[in-house]
Amino acid sequence: MGFHKRRISKEGIIRTYNDTGIEGIKRLFSADALIVEMGIDTDKIIDYLTENNEEGLLRIVLELGGEKEMDK
């Protein structure tokens, strides 16, 4: 059995959310270990994921510099 780690960046979160929404963010954060770029509030993201709070995740994406997509 392997050890799964993932590097999390602002751009990666924005791209993943825009491409696959909340389910993509869940997959992004489902590693054994996360190497997270400074300035990302992972506690808040985990809370929003646990609550299935897509509006909260969208706020995080916008705070990280993403743009609101009209079809979301």
Helices and strands as residue ranges (DSSP letters): E 5-8, H 10-28, E 33-36, H 42-50, H 54-63
